[in-house]
Amino acid sequence: MSNINSIQRGTGSTPFPYATANITISAVNTAKATVEYLGTAPNSLSSPYWSSQGYFALTSSTNLMFVPRPSAGPGQVYSWEIVEYI
């Protein structure tokens, strides 16, 4: 079992259709970090409606990028988790 160095979680929303979001995170070693995409939902809905509507990518040690699917539409709420291992 690997030891965990840090865990970061967050949520956000896309204001416009197809808008890529760049999220500032605390620095992680990208070679030792994983991103978990917990889901998205329209602004007015809660977690039972979450489904895969885009993807996340660590673009640097301090930036997480969310790219919604073209069919996702505006106002998507997304949730993510980054686990950095020792």
PDB file with SEQRES, HELIX, SHEET and CRYST1 records, atoms N, CA, C and O in Angstrom:
SEQRES   1 A   86  MET SER ASN ILE ASN SER ILE GLN ARG GLY THR GLY SER          
SEQRES   2 A   86  THR PRO PHE PRO TYR ALA THR ALA ASN ILE THR ILE SER          
SEQRES   3 A   86  ALA VAL ASN THR ALA LYS ALA THR VAL GLU TYR LEU GLY          
SEQRES   4 A   86  THR ALA PRO ASN SER LEU SER SER PRO TYR TRP SER SER          
SEQRES   5 A   86  GLN GLY TYR PHE ALA LEU THR SER SER THR ASN LEU MET          
SEQRES   6 A   86  PHE VAL PRO ARG PRO SER ALA GLY PRO GLY GLN VAL TYR          
SEQRES   7 A   86  SER TRP GLU ILE VAL GLU TYR ILE                              
HELIX    1 AA1 THR A   30  LYS A   32  5                                   3    
HELIX    2 AA2 SER A   47  TYR A   49  5                                   3    
HELIX    3 AA3 PRO A   70  ALA A   72  5                                   3    
SHEET    1 AA1 3 ILE A   4  SER A  13  0                                        
SHEET    2 AA1 3 GLN A  76  TYR A  85 -1                                        
SHEET    3 AA1 3 ALA A  33  PRO A  42 -1                                        
SHEET    1 AA2 3 ALA A  21  THR A  24  0                                        
SHEET    2 AA2 3 ASN A  63  PRO A  68 -1                                        
SHEET    3 AA2 3 GLY A  54  SER A  60 -1                                        
CRYST1    1.000    1.000    1.000  90.00  90.00  90.00 P 1           1          
ATOM      1  N   MET A   1       0.842  -1.181   0.000  1.00  0.00           N  
ATOM      2  CA  MET A   1       0.000   0.000   0.000  1.00  0.00           C  
ATOM      3  C   MET A   1       0.890   1.248   0.000  1.00  0.00           C  
ATOM      4  O   MET A   1       1.856   1.328   0.759  1.00  0.00           O  
ATOM      5  N   SER A   2       0.566   2.192  -0.833  1.00  0.00           N  
ATOM      6  CA  SER A   2       1.328   3.436  -0.927  1.00  0.00           C  
ATOM      7  C   SER A   2       0.928   4.407   0.162  1.00  0.00           C  
ATOM      8  O   SER A   2      -0.226   4.440   0.589  1.00  0.00           O  
ATOM      9  N   ASN A   3       1.889   5.196   0.607  1.00  0.00           N  
ATOM     10  CA  ASN A   3       1.593   6.231   1.589  1.00  0.00           C  
ATOM     11  C   ASN A   3       1.121   7.493   0.886  1.00  0.00           C  
ATOM     12  O   ASN A   3       1.652   7.873  -0.158  1.00  0.00           O  
ATOM     13  N   ILE A   4       0.124   8.133   1.466  1.00  0.00           N  
ATOM     14  CA  ILE A   4      -0.420   9.363   0.900  1.00  0.00           C  
ATOM     15  C   ILE A   4       0.288  10.557   1.509  1.00  0.00           C  
ATOM     16  O   ILE A   4       0.417  10.659   2.729  1.00  0.00           O  
ATOM     17  N   ASN A   5       0.748  11.464   0.653  1.00  0.00           N  
ATOM     18  CA  ASN A   5       1.390  12.692   1.093  1.00  0.00           C  
ATOM     19  C   ASN A   5       0.368  13.799   1.309  1.00  0.00           C  
ATOM     20  O   ASN A   5       0.442  14.533   2.294  1.00  0.00           O  
ATOM     21  N   SER A   6      -0.600  13.923   0.377  1.00  0.00           N  
ATOM     22  CA  SER A   6      -1.623  14.959   0.510  1.00  0.00           C  
ATOM     23  C   SER A   6      -2.853  14.603  -0.319  1.00  0.00           C  
ATOM     24  O   SER A   6      -2.780  13.847  -1.287  1.00  0.00           O  
ATOM     25  N   ILE A   7      -3.984  15.173   0.094  1.00  0.00           N  
ATOM     26  CA  ILE A   7      -5.238  15.038  -0.646  1.00  0.00           C  
ATOM     27  C   ILE A   7      -5.828  16.426  -0.779  1.00  0.00           C  
ATOM     28  O   ILE A   7      -5.908  17.173   0.196  1.00  0.00           O  
ATOM     29  N   GLN A   8      -6.243  16.771  -1.993  1.00  0.00           N  
ATOM     30  CA  GLN A   8      -6.924  18.041  -2.244  1.00  0.00           C  
ATOM     31  C   GLN A   8      -8.245  17.715  -2.939  1.00  0.00           C  
ATOM     32  O   GLN A   8      -8.305  16.850  -3.814  1.00  0.00           O  
ATOM     33  N   ARG A   9      -9.297  18.420  -2.536  1.00  0.00           N  
ATOM     34  CA  ARG A   9     -10.605  18.233  -3.157  1.00  0.00           C  
ATOM     35  C   ARG A   9     -11.202  19.587  -3.467  1.00  0.00           C  
ATOM     36  O   ARG A   9     -10.876  20.589  -2.830  1.00  0.00           O  
ATOM     37  N   GLY A  10     -12.083  19.604  -4.458  1.00  0.00           N  
ATOM     38  CA  GLY A  10     -12.747  20.855  -4.758  1.00  0.00           C  
ATOM     39  C   GLY A  10     -13.893  20.680  -5.722  1.00  0.00           C  
ATOM     40  O   GLY A  10     -14.105  19.613  -6.297  1.00  0.00           O  
ATOM     41  N   THR A  11     -14.628  21.769  -5.881  1.00  0.00           N  
ATOM     42  CA  THR A  11     -15.716  21.839  -6.843  1.00  0.00           C  
ATOM     43  C   THR A  11     -15.620  23.174  -7.560  1.00  0.00           C  
ATOM     44  O   THR A  11     -14.948  24.093  -7.092  1.00  0.00           O  
ATOM     45  N   GLY A  12     -16.278  23.274  -8.666  1.00  0.00           N  
ATOM     46  CA  GLY A  12     -16.323  24.518  -9.417  1.00  0.00           C  
ATOM     47  C   GLY A  12     -17.465  24.447 -10.410  1.00  0.00           C  
ATOM     48  O   GLY A  12     -18.220  23.475 -10.431  1.00  0.00           O  
ATOM     49  N   SER A  13     -17.592  25.470 -11.229  1.00  0.00           N  
ATOM     50  CA  SER A  13     -18.630  25.450 -12.255  1.00  0.00           C  
ATOM     51  C   SER A  13     -18.140  26.161 -13.503  1.00  0.00           C  
ATOM     52  O   SER A  13     -17.279  27.039 -13.441  1.00  0.00           O  
ATOM     53  N   THR A  14     -18.702  25.767 -14.638  1.00  0.00           N  
ATOM     54  CA  THR A  14     -18.373  26.393 -15.910  1.00  0.00           C  
ATOM     55  C   THR A  14     -19.444  27.427 -16.231  1.00  0.00           C  
ATOM     56  O   THR A  14     -20.622  27.080 -16.311  1.00  0.00           O  
ATOM     57  N   PRO A  15     -19.067  28.676 -16.414  1.00  0.00           N  
ATOM     58  CA  PRO A  15     -20.053  29.725 -16.655  1.00  0.00           C  
ATOM     59  C   PRO A  15     -20.624  29.715 -18.066  1.00  0.00           C  
ATOM     60  O   PRO A  15     -21.736  30.196 -18.280  1.00  0.00           O  
ATOM     61  N   PHE A  16     -19.898  29.185 -19.017  1.00  0.00           N  
ATOM     62  CA  PHE A  16     -20.320  29.190 -20.418  1.00  0.00           C  
ATOM     63  C   PHE A  16     -20.206  27.784 -20.991  1.00  0.00           C  
ATOM     64  O   PHE A  16     -19.436  26.974 -20.474  1.00  0.00           O  
ATOM     65  N   PRO A  17     -20.956  27.476 -22.049  1.00  0.00           N  
ATOM     66  CA  PRO A  17     -20.806  26.154 -22.665  1.00  0.00           C  
ATOM     67  C   PRO A  17     -19.380  25.956 -23.160  1.00  0.00           C  
ATOM     68  O   PRO A  17     -18.763  26.878 -23.693  1.00  0.00           O  
ATOM     69  N   TYR A  18     -18.875  24.768 -22.983  1.00  0.00           N  
ATOM     70  CA  TYR A  18     -17.559  24.359 -23.487  1.00  0.00           C  
ATOM     71  C   TYR A  18     -16.394  25.152 -22.897  1.00  0.00           C  
ATOM     72  O   TYR A  18     -15.293  25.100 -23.446  1.00  0.00           O  
ATOM     73  N   ALA A  19     -16.595  25.877 -21.809  1.00  0.00           N  
ATOM     74  CA  ALA A  19     -15.532  26.702 -21.221  1.00  0.00           C  
ATOM     75  C   ALA A  19     -14.580  25.824 -20.416  1.00  0.00           C  
ATOM     76  O   ALA A  19     -14.994  25.115 -19.498  1.00  0.00           O  
ATOM     77  N   THR A  20     -13.299  25.882 -20.773  1.00  0.00           N  
ATOM     78  CA  THR A  20     -12.276  25.190 -20.008  1.00  0.00           C  
ATOM     79  C   THR A  20     -12.004  25.966 -18.735  1.00  0.00           C  
ATOM     80  O   THR A  20     -11.916  27.194 -18.759  1.00  0.00           O  
ATOM     81  N   ALA A  21     -11.870  25.261 -17.629  1.00  0.00           N  
ATOM     82  CA  ALA A  21     -11.586  25.907 -16.347  1.00  0.00           C  
ATOM     83  C   ALA A  21     -10.181  25.530 -15.900  1.00  0.00           C  
ATOM     84  O   ALA A  21      -9.812  24.356 -15.935  1.00  0.00           O  
ATOM     85  N   ASN A  22      -9.395  26.515 -15.481  1.00  0.00           N  
ATOM     86  CA  ASN A  22      -8.086  26.285 -14.892  1.00  0.00           C  
ATOM     87  C   ASN A  22      -8.197  26.568 -13.408  1.00  0.00           C  
ATOM     88  O   ASN A  22      -8.627  27.648 -13.001  1.00  0.00           O  
ATOM     89  N   ILE A  23      -7.806  25.586 -12.596  1.00  0.00           N  
ATOM     90  CA  ILE A  23      -7.972  25.644 -11.147  1.00  0.00           C  
ATOM     91  C   ILE A  23      -6.594  25.646 -10.502  1.00  0.00           C  
ATOM     92  O   ILE A  23      -5.789  24.748 -10.749  1.00  0.00           O  
ATOM     93  N   THR A  24      -6.322  26.643  -9.682  1.00  0.00           N  
ATOM     94  CA  THR A  24      -5.056  26.704  -8.965  1.00  0.00           C  
ATOM     95  C   THR A  24      -5.126  25.764  -7.769  1.00  0.00           C  
ATOM     96  O   THR A  24      -6.069  25.816  -6.978  1.00  0.00           O  
ATOM     97  N   ILE A  25      -4.120  24.907  -7.646  1.00  0.00           N  
ATOM     98  CA  ILE A  25      -4.043  23.951  -6.539  1.00  0.00           C  
ATOM     99  C   ILE A  25      -2.728  24.153  -5.801  1.00  0.00           C  
ATOM    100  O   ILE A  25      -1.822  24.819  -6.303  1.00  0.00           O  
ATOM    101  N   SER A  26      -2.628  23.578  -4.613  1.00  0.00           N  
ATOM    102  CA  SER A  26      -1.345  23.567  -3.907  1.00  0.00           C  
ATOM    103  C   SER A  26      -0.401  22.666  -4.694  1.00  0.00           C  
ATOM    104  O   SER A  26      -0.830  21.674  -5.284  1.00  0.00           O  
ATOM    105  N   ALA A  27       0.876  23.011  -4.704  1.00  0.00           N  
ATOM    106  CA  ALA A  27       1.860  22.295  -5.517  1.00  0.00           C  
ATOM    107  C   ALA A  27       1.908  20.807  -5.175  1.00  0.00           C  
ATOM    108  O   ALA A  27       1.908  20.420  -4.006  1.00  0.00           O  
ATOM    109  N   VAL A  28       1.950  19.980  -6.231  1.00  0.00           N  
ATOM    110  CA  VAL A  28       2.095  18.530  -6.094  1.00  0.00           C  
ATOM    111  C   VAL A  28       3.184  18.065  -7.049  1.00  0.00           C  
ATOM    112  O   VAL A  28       3.507  18.743  -8.025  1.00  0.00           O  
ATOM    113  N   ASN A  29       3.737  16.910  -6.754  1.00  0.00           N  
ATOM    114  CA  ASN A  29       4.662  16.260  -7.681  1.00  0.00           C  
ATOM    115  C   ASN A  29       3.778  15.516  -8.685  1.00  0.00           C  
ATOM    116  O   ASN A  29       3.146  14.520  -8.333  1.00  0.00           O  
ATOM    117  N   THR A  30       3.730  15.991  -9.925  1.00  0.00           N  
ATOM    118  CA  THR A  30       2.813  15.418 -10.909  1.00  0.00           C  
ATOM    119  C   THR A  30       3.126  13.950 -11.229  1.00  0.00           C  
ATOM    120  O   THR A  30       2.244  13.211 -11.666  1.00  0.00           O  
ATOM    121  N   ALA A  31       4.369  13.530 -11.014  1.00  0.00           N  
ATOM    122  CA  ALA A  31       4.734  12.136 -11.241  1.00  0.00           C  
ATOM    123  C   ALA A  31       4.193  11.217 -10.151  1.00  0.00           C  
ATOM    124  O   ALA A  31       4.133  10.000 -10.329  1.00  0.00           O  
ATOM    125  N   LYS A  32       3.800  11.803  -9.027  1.00  0.00           N  
ATOM    126  CA  LYS A  32       3.305  11.010  -7.898  1.00  0.00           C  
ATOM    127  C   LYS A  32       1.856  11.331  -7.539  1.00  0.00           C  
ATOM    128  O   LYS A  32       1.377  10.934  -6.477  1.00  0.00           O  
ATOM    129  N   ALA A  33       1.161  12.042  -8.412  1.00  0.00           N  
ATOM    130  CA  ALA A  33      -0.208  12.467  -8.117  1.00  0.00           C  
ATOM    131  C   ALA A  33      -1.199  11.853  -9.093  1.00  0.00           C  
ATOM    132  O   ALA A  33      -0.885  11.634 -10.263  1.00  0.00           O  
ATOM    133  N   THR A  34      -2.391  11.581  -8.599  1.00  0.00           N  
ATOM    134  CA  THR A  34      -3.484  11.099  -9.441  1.00  0.00           C  
ATOM    135  C   THR A  34      -4.663  12.051  -9.291  1.00  0.00           C  
ATOM    136  O   THR A  34      -4.856  12.661  -8.239  1.00  0.00           O  
ATOM    137  N   VAL A  35      -5.447  12.170 -10.357  1.00  0.00           N  
ATOM    138  CA  VAL A  35      -6.636  13.018 -10.347  1.00  0.00           C  
ATOM    139  C   VAL A  35      -7.848  12.113 -10.440  1.00  0.00           C  
ATOM    140  O   VAL A  35      -7.924  11.256 -11.321  1.00  0.00           O  
ATOM    141  N   GLU A  36      -8.776  12.298  -9.552  1.00  0.00           N  
ATOM    142  CA  GLU A  36     -10.038  11.567  -9.598  1.00  0.00           C  
ATOM    143  C   GLU A  36     -11.136  12.545  -9.981  1.00  0.00           C  
ATOM    144  O   GLU A  36     -11.331  13.572  -9.330  1.00  0.00           O  
ATOM    145  N   TYR A  37     -11.841  12.212 -11.038  1.00  0.00           N  
ATOM    146  CA  TYR A  37     -12.972  13.022 -11.501  1.00  0.00           C  
ATOM    147  C   TYR A  37     -14.208  12.471 -10.823  1.00  0.00           C  
ATOM    148  O   TYR A  37     -14.655  11.371 -11.147  1.00  0.00           O  
ATOM    149  N   LEU A  38     -14.764  13.220  -9.887  1.00  0.00           N  
ATOM    150  CA  LEU A  38     -15.890  12.728  -9.106  1.00  0.00           C  
ATOM    151  C   LEU A  38     -17.230  12.940  -9.789  1.00  0.00           C  
ATOM    152  O   LEU A  38     -18.218  12.315  -9.404  1.00  0.00           O  
ATOM    153  N   GLY A  39     -17.289  13.815 -10.801  1.00  0.00           N  
ATOM    154  CA  GLY A  39     -18.506  13.968 -11.580  1.00  0.00           C  
ATOM    155  C   GLY A  39     -18.894  15.403 -11.834  1.00  0.00           C  
ATOM    156  O   GLY A  39     -18.260  16.335 -11.341  1.00  0.00           O  
ATOM    157  N   THR A  40     -19.957  15.568 -12.619  1.00  0.00           N  
ATOM    158  CA  THR A  40     -20.528  16.879 -12.907  1.00  0.00           C  
ATOM    159  C   THR A  40     -22.039  16.784 -12.820  1.00  0.00           C  
ATOM    160  O   THR A  40     -22.615  15.698 -12.888  1.00  0.00           O  
ATOM    161  N   ALA A  41     -22.666  17.926 -12.671  1.00  0.00           N  
ATOM    162  CA  ALA A  41     -24.127  17.992 -12.645  1.00  0.00           C  
ATOM    163  C   ALA A  41     -24.551  19.388 -13.043  1.00  0.00           C  
ATOM    164  O   ALA A  41     -23.796  20.338 -12.840  1.00  0.00           O  
ATOM    165  N   PRO A  42     -25.753  19.542 -13.611  1.00  0.00           N  
ATOM    166  CA  PRO A  42     -26.267  20.889 -13.835  1.00  0.00           C  
ATOM    167  C   PRO A  42     -26.343  21.624 -12.509  1.00  0.00           C  
ATOM    168  O   PRO A  42     -26.531  20.989 -11.471  1.00  0.00           O  
ATOM    169  N   ASN A  43     -26.201  22.939 -12.512  1.00  0.00           N  
ATOM    170  CA  ASN A  43     -26.183  23.743 -11.285  1.00  0.00           C  
ATOM    171  C   ASN A  43     -27.315  23.431 -10.322  1.00  0.00           C  
ATOM    172  O   ASN A  43     -27.102  23.418  -9.110  1.00  0.00           O  
ATOM    173  N   SER A  44     -28.512  23.178 -10.832  1.00  0.00           N  
ATOM    174  CA  SER A  44     -29.675  23.008  -9.956  1.00  0.00           C  
ATOM    175  C   SER A  44     -29.837  21.589  -9.423  1.00  0.00           C  
ATOM    176  O   SER A  44     -30.771  21.331  -8.663  1.00  0.00           O  
ATOM    177  N   LEU A  45     -28.958  20.663  -9.797  1.00  0.00           N  
ATOM    178  CA  LEU A  45     -29.121  19.277  -9.388  1.00  0.00           C  
ATOM    179  C   LEU A  45     -28.016  18.859  -8.427  1.00  0.00           C  
ATOM    180  O   LEU A  45     -26.935  19.448  -8.414  1.00  0.00           O  
ATOM    181  N   SER A  46     -28.294  17.850  -7.634  1.00  0.00           N  
ATOM    182  CA  SER A  46     -27.296  17.372  -6.676  1.00  0.00           C  
ATOM    183  C   SER A  46     -26.701  16.044  -7.139  1.00  0.00           C  
ATOM    184  O   SER A  46     -26.990  15.570  -8.238  1.00  0.00           O  
ATOM    185  N   SER A  47     -25.879  15.461  -6.297  1.00  0.00           N  
ATOM    186  CA  SER A  47     -25.051  14.320  -6.684  1.00  0.00           C  
ATOM    187  C   SER A  47     -25.774  13.117  -7.289  1.00  0.00           C  
ATOM    188  O   SER A  47     -25.133  12.410  -8.067  1.00  0.00           O  
ATOM    189  N   PRO A  48     -27.033  12.815  -7.013  1.00  0.00           N  
ATOM    190  CA  PRO A  48     -27.615  11.654  -7.690  1.00  0.00           C  
ATOM    191  C   PRO A  48     -27.634  11.777  -9.211  1.00  0.00           C  
ATOM    192  O   PRO A  48     -27.782  10.771  -9.905  1.00  0.00           O  
ATOM    193  N   TYR A  49     -27.490  12.978  -9.736  1.00  0.00           N  
ATOM    194  CA  TYR A  49     -27.543  13.201 -11.170  1.00  0.00           C  
ATOM    195  C   TYR A  49     -26.167  13.303 -11.814  1.00  0.00           C  
ATOM    196  O   TYR A  49     -26.068  13.568 -13.012  1.00  0.00           O  
ATOM    197  N   TRP A  50     -25.115  13.101 -11.052  1.00  0.00           N  
ATOM    198  CA  TRP A  50     -23.771  13.293 -11.582  1.00  0.00           C  
ATOM    199  C   TRP A  50     -23.431  12.231 -12.615  1.00  0.00           C  
ATOM    200  O   TRP A  50     -23.778  11.061 -12.458  1.00  0.00           O  
ATOM    201  N   SER A  51     -22.757  12.649 -13.658  1.00  0.00           N  
ATOM    202  CA  SER A  51     -22.306  11.731 -14.701  1.00  0.00           C  
ATOM    203  C   SER A  51     -21.049  12.304 -15.345  1.00  0.00           C  
ATOM    204  O   SER A  51     -20.664  13.439 -15.064  1.00  0.00           O  
ATOM    205  N   SER A  52     -20.427  11.536 -16.188  1.00  0.00           N  
ATOM    206  CA  SER A  52     -19.190  11.979 -16.826  1.00  0.00           C  
ATOM    207  C   SER A  52     -19.497  12.989 -17.923  1.00  0.00           C  
ATOM    208  O   SER A  52     -20.080  12.634 -18.948  1.00  0.00           O  
ATOM    209  N   GLN A  53     -19.114  14.230 -17.719  1.00  0.00           N  
ATOM    210  CA  GLN A  53     -19.384  15.293 -18.677  1.00  0.00           C  
ATOM    211  C   GLN A  53     -18.121  16.049 -19.081  1.00  0.00           C  
ATOM    212  O   GLN A  53     -18.213  17.172 -19.577  1.00  0.00           O  
ATOM    213  N   GLY A  54     -16.970  15.469 -18.883  1.00  0.00           N  
ATOM    214  CA  GLY A  54     -15.728  16.135 -19.243  1.00  0.00           C  
ATOM    215  C   GLY A  54     -14.549  15.373 -18.665  1.00  0.00           C  
ATOM    216  O   GLY A  54     -14.677  14.215 -18.268  1.00  0.00           O  
ATOM    217  N   TYR A  55     -13.384  16.043 -18.623  1.00  0.00           N  
ATOM    218  CA  TYR A  55     -12.217  15.400 -18.030  1.00  0.00           C  
ATOM    219  C   TYR A  55     -11.311  16.433 -17.369  1.00  0.00           C  
ATOM    220  O   TYR A  55     -11.387  17.629 -17.652  1.00  0.00           O  
ATOM    221  N   PHE A  56     -10.449  15.934 -16.476  1.00  0.00           N  
ATOM    222  CA  PHE A  56      -9.458  16.744 -15.778  1.00  0.00           C  
ATOM    223  C   PHE A  56      -8.067  16.340 -16.220  1.00  0.00           C  
ATOM    224  O   PHE A  56      -7.834  15.192 -16.598  1.00  0.00           O  
ATOM    225  N   ALA A  57      -7.129  17.304 -16.171  1.00  0.00           N  
ATOM    226  CA  ALA A  57      -5.724  17.031 -16.449  1.00  0.00           C  
ATOM    227  C   ALA A  57      -4.870  17.940 -15.577  1.00  0.00           C  
ATOM    228  O   ALA A  57      -5.155  19.130 -15.437  1.00  0.00           O  
ATOM    229  N   LEU A  58      -3.820  17.371 -14.991  1.00  0.00           N  
ATOM    230  CA  LEU A  58      -2.825  18.182 -14.283  1.00  0.00           C  
ATOM    231  C   LEU A  58      -1.913  18.767 -15.342  1.00  0.00           C  
ATOM    232  O   LEU A  58      -1.149  18.031 -15.968  1.00  0.00           O  
ATOM    233  N   THR A  59      -1.973  20.062 -15.558  1.00  0.00           N  
ATOM    234  CA  THR A  59      -1.148  20.683 -16.596  1.00  0.00           C  
ATOM    235  C   THR A  59       0.170  21.215 -16.048  1.00  0.00           C  
ATOM    236  O   THR A  59       1.088  21.521 -16.809  1.00  0.00           O  
ATOM    237  N   SER A  60       0.260  21.324 -14.728  1.00  0.00           N  
ATOM    238  CA  SER A  60       1.506  21.700 -14.057  1.00  0.00           C  
ATOM    239  C   SER A  60       1.375  21.289 -12.600  1.00  0.00           C  
ATOM    240  O   SER A  60       0.349  20.739 -12.199  1.00  0.00           O  
ATOM    241  N   SER A  61       2.392  21.548 -11.814  1.00  0.00           N  
ATOM    242  CA  SER A  61       2.341  21.166 -10.399  1.00  0.00           C  
ATOM    243  C   SER A  61       1.324  21.980  -9.606  1.00  0.00           C  
ATOM    244  O   SER A  61       0.940  21.591  -8.503  1.00  0.00           O  
ATOM    245  N   THR A  62       0.886  23.114 -10.164  1.00  0.00           N  
ATOM    246  CA  THR A  62      -0.072  23.978  -9.446  1.00  0.00           C  
ATOM    247  C   THR A  62      -1.344  24.279 -10.252  1.00  0.00           C  
ATOM    248  O   THR A  62      -2.114  25.164  -9.878  1.00  0.00           O  
ATOM    249  N   ASN A  63      -1.569  23.549 -11.355  1.00  0.00           N  
ATOM    250  CA  ASN A  63      -2.765  23.823 -12.176  1.00  0.00           C  
ATOM    251  C   ASN A  63      -3.491  22.541 -12.561  1.00  0.00           C  
ATOM    252  O   ASN A  63      -2.894  21.599 -13.083  1.00  0.00           O  
ATOM    253  N   LEU A  64      -4.781  22.529 -12.293  1.00  0.00           N  
ATOM    254  CA  LEU A  64      -5.672  21.452 -12.703  1.00  0.00           C  
ATOM    255  C   LEU A  64      -6.629  22.041 -13.723  1.00  0.00           C  
ATOM    256  O   LEU A  64      -7.247  23.075 -13.470  1.00  0.00           O  
ATOM    257  N   MET A  65      -6.757  21.396 -14.868  1.00  0.00           N  
ATOM    258  CA  MET A  65      -7.619  21.902 -15.935  1.00  0.00           C  
ATOM    259  C   MET A  65      -8.832  20.991 -16.086  1.00  0.00           C  
ATOM    260  O   MET A  65      -8.700  19.768 -16.131  1.00  0.00           O  
ATOM    261  N   PHE A  66     -10.032  21.608 -16.166  1.00  0.00           N  
ATOM    262  CA  PHE A  66     -11.257  20.865 -16.451  1.00  0.00           C  
ATOM    263  C   PHE A  66     -11.731  21.239 -17.847  1.00  0.00           C  
ATOM    264  O   PHE A  66     -11.888  22.418 -18.165  1.00  0.00           O  
ATOM    265  N   VAL A  67     -11.958  20.222 -18.682  1.00  0.00           N  
ATOM    266  CA  VAL A  67     -12.453  20.441 -20.039  1.00  0.00           C  
ATOM    267  C   VAL A  67     -13.804  19.736 -20.157  1.00  0.00           C  
ATOM    268  O   VAL A  67     -13.861  18.506 -20.145  1.00  0.00           O  
ATOM    269  N   PRO A  68     -14.902  20.508 -20.273  1.00  0.00           N  
ATOM    270  CA  PRO A  68     -16.219  19.870 -20.389  1.00  0.00           C  
ATOM    271  C   PRO A  68     -16.426  19.277 -21.773  1.00  0.00           C  
ATOM    272  O   PRO A  68     -15.850  19.749 -22.754  1.00  0.00           O  
ATOM    273  N   ARG A  69     -17.242  18.254 -21.845  1.00  0.00           N  
ATOM    274  CA  ARG A  69     -17.630  17.704 -23.148  1.00  0.00           C  
ATOM    275  C   ARG A  69     -18.459  18.740 -23.887  1.00  0.00           C  
ATOM    276  O   ARG A  69     -19.187  19.500 -23.248  1.00  0.00           O  
ATOM    277  N   PRO A  70     -18.376  18.796 -25.199  1.00  0.00           N  
ATOM    278  CA  PRO A  70     -19.161  19.783 -25.951  1.00  0.00           C  
ATOM    279  C   PRO A  70     -20.663  19.703 -25.681  1.00  0.00           C  
ATOM    280  O   PRO A  70     -21.355  20.718 -25.759  1.00  0.00           O  
ATOM    281  N   SER A  71     -21.168  18.532 -25.370  1.00  0.00           N  
ATOM    282  CA  SER A  71     -22.605  18.386 -25.121  1.00  0.00           C  
ATOM    283  C   SER A  71     -23.004  18.724 -23.690  1.00  0.00           C  
ATOM    284  O   SER A  71     -24.182  18.642 -23.341  1.00  0.00           O  
ATOM    285  N   ALA A  72     -22.031  19.106 -22.854  1.00  0.00           N  
ATOM    286  CA  ALA A  72     -22.324  19.338 -21.435  1.00  0.00           C  
ATOM    287  C   ALA A  72     -23.192  20.563 -21.197  1.00  0.00           C  
ATOM    288  O   ALA A  72     -23.971  20.580 -20.244  1.00  0.00           O  
ATOM    289  N   GLY A  73     -23.080  21.587 -22.036  1.00  0.00           N  
ATOM    290  CA  GLY A  73     -23.884  22.784 -21.857  1.00  0.00           C  
ATOM    291  C   GLY A  73     -23.341  23.688 -20.768  1.00  0.00           C  
ATOM    292  O   GLY A  73     -22.366  23.338 -20.104  1.00  0.00           O  
ATOM    293  N   PRO A  74     -23.958  24.849 -20.573  1.00  0.00           N  
ATOM    294  CA  PRO A  74     -23.469  25.818 -19.589  1.00  0.00           C  
ATOM    295  C   PRO A  74     -23.837  25.417 -18.161  1.00  0.00           C  
ATOM    296  O   PRO A  74     -24.731  24.603 -17.929  1.00  0.00           O  
ATOM    297  N   GLY A  75     -23.126  26.012 -17.225  1.00  0.00           N  
ATOM    298  CA  GLY A  75     -23.471  25.869 -15.814  1.00  0.00           C  
ATOM    299  C   GLY A  75     -23.236  24.502 -15.217  1.00  0.00           C  
ATOM    300  O   GLY A  75     -23.958  24.104 -14.303  1.00  0.00           O  
ATOM    301  N   GLN A  76     -22.249  23.769 -15.703  1.00  0.00           N  
ATOM    302  CA  GLN A  76     -21.953  22.462 -15.128  1.00  0.00           C  
ATOM    303  C   GLN A  76     -21.160  22.624 -13.840  1.00  0.00           C  
ATOM    304  O   GLN A  76     -20.179  23.368 -13.798  1.00  0.00           O  
ATOM    305  N   VAL A  77     -21.581  21.933 -12.794  1.00  0.00           N  
ATOM    306  CA  VAL A  77     -20.854  21.892 -11.522  1.00  0.00           C  
ATOM    307  C   VAL A  77     -20.018  20.621 -11.545  1.00  0.00           C  
ATOM    308  O   VAL A  77     -20.538  19.543 -11.830  1.00  0.00           O  
ATOM    309  N   TYR A  78     -18.729  20.736 -11.246  1.00  0.00           N  
ATOM    310  CA  TYR A  78     -17.857  19.568 -11.273  1.00  0.00           C  
ATOM    311  C   TYR A  78     -17.161  19.396  -9.927  1.00  0.00           C  
ATOM    312  O   TYR A  78     -17.038  20.342  -9.149  1.00  0.00           O  
ATOM    313  N   SER A  79     -16.711  18.178  -9.668  1.00  0.00           N  
ATOM    314  CA  SER A  79     -16.052  17.842  -8.412  1.00  0.00           C  
ATOM    315  C   SER A  79     -14.812  16.992  -8.711  1.00  0.00           C  
ATOM    316  O   SER A  79     -14.834  16.137  -9.596  1.00  0.00           O  
ATOM    317  N   TRP A  80     -13.735  17.237  -7.964  1.00  0.00           N  
ATOM    318  CA  TRP A  80     -12.474  16.561  -8.226  1.00  0.00           C  
ATOM    319  C   TRP A  80     -11.718  16.275  -6.933  1.00  0.00           C  
ATOM    320  O   TRP A  80     -12.011  16.836  -5.877  1.00  0.00           O  
ATOM    321  N   GLU A  81     -10.725  15.375  -7.052  1.00  0.00           N  
ATOM    322  CA  GLU A  81      -9.848  15.040  -5.932  1.00  0.00           C  
ATOM    323  C   GLU A  81      -8.473  14.723  -6.500  1.00  0.00           C  
ATOM    324  O   GLU A  81      -8.353  14.015  -7.500  1.00  0.00           O  
ATOM    325  N   ILE A  82      -7.438  15.250  -5.860  1.00  0.00           N  
ATOM    326  CA  ILE A  82      -6.050  14.950  -6.235  1.00  0.00           C  
ATOM    327  C   ILE A  82      -5.400  14.262  -5.040  1.00  0.00           C  
ATOM    328  O   ILE A  82      -5.426  14.778  -3.923  1.00  0.00           O  
ATOM    329  N   VAL A  83      -4.822  13.100  -5.289  1.00  0.00           N  
ATOM    330  CA  VAL A  83      -4.088  12.382  -4.256  1.00  0.00           C  
ATOM    331  C   VAL A  83      -2.619  12.351  -4.680  1.00  0.00           C  
ATOM    332  O   VAL A  83      -2.278  11.885  -5.767  1.00  0.00           O  
ATOM    333  N   GLU A  84      -1.763  12.857  -3.798  1.00  0.00           N  
ATOM    334  CA  GLU A  84      -0.318  12.829  -4.054  1.00  0.00           C  
ATOM    335  C   GLU A  84       0.291  11.796  -3.113  1.00  0.00           C  
ATOM    336  O   GLU A  84       0.055  11.824  -1.905  1.00  0.00           O  
ATOM    337  N   TYR A  85       1.075  10.885  -3.681  1.00  0.00           N  
ATOM    338  CA  TYR A  85       1.706   9.825  -2.905  1.00  0.00           C  
ATOM    339  C   TYR A  85       3.156  10.170  -2.598  1.00  0.00           C  
ATOM    340  O   TYR A  85       3.786  10.957  -3.305  1.00  0.00           O  
ATOM    341  N   ILE A  86       3.674   9.571  -1.536  1.00  0.00           N  
ATOM    342  CA  ILE A  86       5.060   9.804  -1.120  1.00  0.00           C  
ATOM    343  C   ILE A  86       6.005   9.069  -2.051  1.00  0.00           C  
ATOM    344  O   ILE A  86       7.221   9.135  -1.874  1.00  0.00           O  
TER     345      ILE A  86                                                      
END                                                                             
